[in-house]
């Protein structure tokens, strides 16, 4: 296979990835909104249990999954 053919295939693959990511954006928006609501519930619950605002925020930050 020539370098030109390899580049064409690579470009087509990249374009397909961009198209798939663009198509997934509405779901990503919904997931982010849900995650934010869940963090807010945890923050409010921490405040209700007597944690200070700073402590509650620290707990929320610590609970975010790291990759």
N, C-alpha and C positions, 0 to 999 in steps of 0.2 A: 504494500500500500504506500502511496506517495505521501510526502509531507503535506501536500495540499489537501489530499483526501482526509488525512488525519485531522488537520485543522478544521475542515468542514464538519466532520463528525463531532469534534470537540466543541465547536461553536453551537452546533445543533443541540448537543447535550446541555450546554450552559443555558441556552435559551429555554429549553424544556424545564430546567430547574427554576429559572426565574418565573416562568409561567405558572408552575405549580405553587411557588411561594406566594405569588400574587393572588392566585385563586384561594389560598388558605387564609388570607388576611382577615376576612370576616370572622372566621372561627377563632383566630388569634385574639381579635378584639373581644369576643365573647369570653374567652378563657381569662384574659387579663381583667375584665370587669368582675368576673366571679372571684378571682384570686384577691382582688382589692376588697371586695365585700367580705370575704372570709377573714382577711387581715383585720378589717375594721371590727368585725364581731369579736375576734380574739382580743383586740385592743380594748374595746368597751368592757368585755368580761374581766380583763385584768384590772381595769379601773374600778369596776364594781366590787372586786375582791380586795380592794385596798392598796393596790400598787399605785405608785405615783405615775404621772404622765410619762416621765422619763424612763422609769422602770418598765412600764407597759410597752413603750416604743422599743426599748431594748429587747424585750421578749419577742416582739413581732419581728424585728430585724433578725434575731437569732434563729427564728423558725423558718426563714426563707431557705428552701433547699439550694445547696451549692452543687454545681456540676464539676 
